[in-house]
Amino acid sequence: MELPYEILYYICDFCMLKERYRWSLCSKEFSIKTWCLFCRRFKARDRLHLKDVLLRECASSFEKRFNHIWSNHLCEPLRLWTPWTTGKYCSRGTKYCKIFFRNITYVDFARSLVEQFNLHFSFRARRGDLGVAIYIWDKAVPMVYLPRNERKIHMSSAFKMKPTDLTRALVEYRLYNDKLRLHVLKLEFLISS
């Protein structure tokens, strides 16, 4: 059974902006024509800035609230994707996995958060490069299913990758006793075959 386009338009009008954006990627019929209203609502400069905010690629308006850095754009805790880093900066210990980010823009962003809200955070150095290290403890690492043999494995096995493979993390910025904690919500891997 197919739904007529008129009903789909009506459903699309009541969806959240993230879902409407996905609809617009599926078909030009659902393209968003009222970008200026959404830019005003999310306090974005233009359409491209709004896209980056919704895809969690950047944030420019945030404050310290409760135990989080709060995104004023999305009215929720600040969650952003880290930049891509190579597999040679990822390591696996006995009880944790560590990802090291040395992208200067990301390091400057973390440093500006620390300075702006007067927080404590320890930056790491690796082979002379200053960066941000994120630890993912074994209990927090999710189990995943591989479609090949349908057995459960730990996500940490993905950290046995080649030095040229890429990874990034969706990080939530939490506060604990005036210390900035980076809590990983999701991981993405680009593994070469």
Contacts in CASP RR format, 6 or more apart in sequence:
PFRMAT RR
TARGET T0000
AUTHOR 0000-0000-0000
METHOD contacts of the structure
MODEL  1
MELPYEILYYICDFCMLKERYRWSLCSKEFSIKTWCLFCRRFKARDRLHL
KDVLLRECASSFEKRFNHIWSNHLCEPLRLWTPWTTGKYCSRGTKYCKIF
FRNITYVDFARSLVEQFNLHFSFRARRGDLGVAIYIWDKAVPMVYLPRNE
RKIHMSSAFKMKPTDLTRALVEYRLYNDKLRLHVLKLEFLISS
5 29 0 8 1.000
8 30 0 8 1.000
9 29 0 8 1.000
9 30 0 8 1.000
12 20 0 8 1.000
12 23 0 8 1.000
12 30 0 8 1.000
15 23 0 8 1.000
17 32 0 8 1.000
17 38 0 8 1.000
17 42 0 8 1.000
17 54 0 8 1.000
18 54 0 8 1.000
20 30 0 8 1.000
20 32 0 8 1.000
21 32 0 8 1.000
21 51 0 8 1.000
21 54 0 8 1.000
23 30 0 8 1.000
24 30 0 8 1.000
24 31 0 8 1.000
24 32 0 8 1.000
32 38 0 8 1.000
35 47 0 8 1.000
35 50 0 8 1.000
38 44 0 8 1.000
38 50 0 8 1.000
39 45 0 8 1.000
39 46 0 8 1.000
39 47 0 8 1.000
39 49 0 8 1.000
39 50 0 8 1.000
42 50 0 8 1.000
42 53 0 8 1.000
42 54 0 8 1.000
42 73 0 8 1.000
42 74 0 8 1.000
43 61 0 8 1.000
43 72 0 8 1.000
43 73 0 8 1.000
44 50 0 8 1.000
44 53 0 8 1.000
44 73 0 8 1.000
49 58 0 8 1.000
49 60 0 8 1.000
52 58 0 8 1.000
53 59 0 8 1.000
53 73 0 8 1.000
53 74 0 8 1.000
55 81 0 8 1.000
56 79 0 8 1.000
56 80 0 8 1.000
56 81 0 8 1.000
56 170 0 8 1.000
57 80 0 8 1.000
57 81 0 8 1.000
58 80 0 8 1.000
59 71 0 8 1.000
59 73 0 8 1.000
59 78 0 8 1.000
59 80 0 8 1.000
60 73 0 8 1.000
61 71 0 8 1.000
61 72 0 8 1.000
61 73 0 8 1.000
62 69 0 8 1.000
62 70 0 8 1.000
62 71 0 8 1.000
62 72 0 8 1.000
62 78 0 8 1.000
63 69 0 8 1.000
63 70 0 8 1.000
63 72 0 8 1.000
64 70 0 8 1.000
64 117 0 8 1.000
64 175 0 8 1.000
67 174 0 8 1.000
67 175 0 8 1.000
67 176 0 8 1.000
68 77 0 8 1.000
68 78 0 8 1.000
68 172 0 8 1.000
68 173 0 8 1.000
68 174 0 8 1.000
68 175 0 8 1.000
69 77 0 8 1.000
69 78 0 8 1.000
69 113 0 8 1.000
69 117 0 8 1.000
69 173 0 8 1.000
69 174 0 8 1.000
69 175 0 8 1.000
69 180 0 8 1.000
70 76 0 8 1.000
70 77 0 8 1.000
70 78 0 8 1.000
71 77 0 8 1.000
71 78 0 8 1.000
71 79 0 8 1.000
77 172 0 8 1.000
77 173 0 8 1.000
77 174 0 8 1.000
78 172 0 8 1.000
78 173 0 8 1.000
79 170 0 8 1.000
79 171 0 8 1.000
79 172 0 8 1.000
79 173 0 8 1.000
79 185 0 8 1.000
80 170 0 8 1.000
80 171 0 8 1.000
80 173 0 8 1.000
81 168 0 8 1.000
81 169 0 8 1.000
81 170 0 8 1.000
81 171 0 8 1.000
81 188 0 8 1.000
82 99 0 8 1.000
82 101 0 8 1.000
82 103 0 8 1.000
82 106 0 8 1.000
82 132 0 8 1.000
82 134 0 8 1.000
82 168 0 8 1.000
82 169 0 8 1.000
82 170 0 8 1.000
82 171 0 8 1.000
83 101 0 8 1.000
83 103 0 8 1.000
83 105 0 8 1.000
83 106 0 8 1.000
83 168 0 8 1.000
84 166 0 8 1.000
84 167 0 8 1.000
84 168 0 8 1.000
84 190 0 8 1.000
85 99 0 8 1.000
85 100 0 8 1.000
85 101 0 8 1.000
85 102 0 8 1.000
85 103 0 8 1.000
85 166 0 8 1.000
85 167 0 8 1.000
85 168 0 8 1.000
86 163 0 8 1.000
86 164 0 8 1.000
86 165 0 8 1.000
86 166 0 8 1.000
87 161 0 8 1.000
87 162 0 8 1.000
87 163 0 8 1.000
87 164 0 8 1.000
87 165 0 8 1.000
87 166 0 8 1.000
87 167 0 8 1.000
88 163 0 8 1.000
89 99 0 8 1.000
89 100 0 8 1.000
89 101 0 8 1.000
89 102 0 8 1.000
89 126 0 8 1.000
90 97 0 8 1.000
90 98 0 8 1.000
90 99 0 8 1.000
90 100 0 8 1.000
90 159 0 8 1.000
90 161 0 8 1.000
90 167 0 8 1.000
91 97 0 8 1.000
91 98 0 8 1.000
91 100 0 8 1.000
91 159 0 8 1.000
92 98 0 8 1.000
92 156 0 8 1.000
92 159 0 8 1.000
92 160 0 8 1.000
95 137 0 8 1.000
95 138 0 8 1.000
96 135 0 8 1.000
96 136 0 8 1.000
96 137 0 8 1.000
96 138 0 8 1.000
97 135 0 8 1.000
97 136 0 8 1.000
97 141 0 8 1.000
97 155 0 8 1.000
97 156 0 8 1.000
97 159 0 8 1.000
98 133 0 8 1.000
98 134 0 8 1.000
98 135 0 8 1.000
98 136 0 8 1.000
99 133 0 8 1.000
99 134 0 8 1.000
99 136 0 8 1.000
99 167 0 8 1.000
99 169 0 8 1.000
100 124 0 8 1.000
100 126 0 8 1.000
100 131 0 8 1.000
100 132 0 8 1.000
100 133 0 8 1.000
100 134 0 8 1.000
101 107 0 8 1.000
101 131 0 8 1.000
101 132 0 8 1.000
101 133 0 8 1.000
101 134 0 8 1.000
102 126 0 8 1.000
102 129 0 8 1.000
102 130 0 8 1.000
102 131 0 8 1.000
106 132 0 8 1.000
107 123 0 8 1.000
107 130 0 8 1.000
107 131 0 8 1.000
107 132 0 8 1.000
110 121 0 8 1.000
110 123 0 8 1.000
110 132 0 8 1.000
110 180 0 8 1.000
111 123 0 8 1.000
113 119 0 8 1.000
113 121 0 8 1.000
113 173 0 8 1.000
113 180 0 8 1.000
114 120 0 8 1.000
114 121 0 8 1.000
114 180 0 8 1.000
118 178 0 8 1.000
119 175 0 8 1.000
119 178 0 8 1.000
119 179 0 8 1.000
119 180 0 8 1.000
120 178 0 8 1.000
120 179 0 8 1.000
120 180 0 8 1.000
121 179 0 8 1.000
121 180 0 8 1.000
123 130 0 8 1.000
123 131 0 8 1.000
123 132 0 8 1.000
124 130 0 8 1.000
124 131 0 8 1.000
124 132 0 8 1.000
124 133 0 8 1.000
125 131 0 8 1.000
126 133 0 8 1.000
132 182 0 8 1.000
134 169 0 8 1.000
134 171 0 8 1.000
134 182 0 8 1.000
134 184 0 8 1.000
136 155 0 8 1.000
136 156 0 8 1.000
136 169 0 8 1.000
136 184 0 8 1.000
136 187 0 8 1.000
138 154 0 8 1.000
138 156 0 8 1.000
140 184 0 8 1.000
141 154 0 8 1.000
141 155 0 8 1.000
141 156 0 8 1.000
142 155 0 8 1.000
143 152 0 8 1.000
143 153 0 8 1.000
143 154 0 8 1.000
143 155 0 8 1.000
144 152 0 8 1.000
144 153 0 8 1.000
144 154 0 8 1.000
144 155 0 8 1.000
145 151 0 8 1.000
145 152 0 8 1.000
146 153 0 8 1.000
155 187 0 8 1.000
158 167 0 8 1.000
158 187 0 8 1.000
158 189 0 8 1.000
158 191 0 8 1.000
161 167 0 8 1.000
161 189 0 8 1.000
161 191 0 8 1.000
162 191 0 8 1.000
162 192 0 8 1.000
164 192 0 8 1.000
165 189 0 8 1.000
165 190 0 8 1.000
165 191 0 8 1.000
165 192 0 8 1.000
166 189 0 8 1.000
166 190 0 8 1.000
167 187 0 8 1.000
167 188 0 8 1.000
167 189 0 8 1.000
167 190 0 8 1.000
168 187 0 8 1.000
168 188 0 8 1.000
169 184 0 8 1.000
169 185 0 8 1.000
169 186 0 8 1.000
169 187 0 8 1.000
169 188 0 8 1.000
170 184 0 8 1.000
170 185 0 8 1.000
170 186 0 8 1.000
170 187 0 8 1.000
170 188 0 8 1.000
171 182 0 8 1.000
171 183 0 8 1.000
171 184 0 8 1.000
171 185 0 8 1.000
172 182 0 8 1.000
172 183 0 8 1.000
172 185 0 8 1.000
173 180 0 8 1.000
173 181 0 8 1.000
173 182 0 8 1.000
173 183 0 8 1.000
174 180 0 8 1.000
174 181 0 8 1.000
174 182 0 8 1.000
174 183 0 8 1.000
175 181 0 8 1.000
END
